[in-house]
Amino acid sequence: MKEDDKISFTAHLEELRKRLIICFIAVGVGFALTYGFKEKIFEILTLPLIHEMKSGDKMIFTGLSEAFFIYMKLSFFAGIALASPVVFYQIWRFVAPGLYHNEKRNIFPMVLFSVFFFSGGVLFCYFVVFPVAIKFFLGFASDIIQPLPSMNEYLSFTTKMLLGFGLVFQLPIVIIFLVKLGIVTVPFLRKNRKYAILLIFIVAAILTSTPDIFNQLLMAVPLMFLYEISIISAVFFQKKKEEKNTENKEKTEEG
């Protein structure tokens, strides 16, 4: 390795360390701020469950330290969410120097739409999926079976579902990104629609963790809708790319 390469590599590591420190500080501040509202945040998170529970039913914790650590975990997750704008900005500042001008221009809208779709997935899960899924699981209660949901189990279930829906709602961003890179094309997406639908139902069955087809449809139907939106958006980006290539070709021929 040349001396200049060593200096460049060291500078990149120093820049990465600087960005990571800022991200950790932002998450720490977010954690400290949200910990003061931990009970209120947990109350909001448990509203779908409380709505379906019978009068007098309560959540439980099975270990002496369980409630404390649940509040710590919840504040940590909420702190990450609160600090996410800072984290995204630091990621942008780190990768920006290595991008071309047109790539820099495209990255910001992609990040903005990514946050939008992730938030949409989380909200859809909370307001639409949670009430149906919780009602389904509590439906197994009977005269001899009483549901006693614990704080730890509920937090694990909700965070997995919220994160899962937030990630799968990134489908349009992923498809548009692949189209812009030329890895897939609009005709390919249309031709393989049936395989995409099959894959969507497989992913929905895994993430919903229930054999109930109705709960799976709650994830699969929005994903199929997002897939069609992705194709429509990809048509626009592909046409724009073709027009740009034609324009560059004409300039080259004129030159």
PyMOL commands that set and color helices and strands:
alter all, ss='L'
color gray80, all
select helices_A, chain A and resi 3-35+38-52+66-98+101-138+151-168+171-181+186-191+193-208+213-254
alter helices_A, ss='H'
color red, helices_A
deselect
rebuild
show_as cartoon
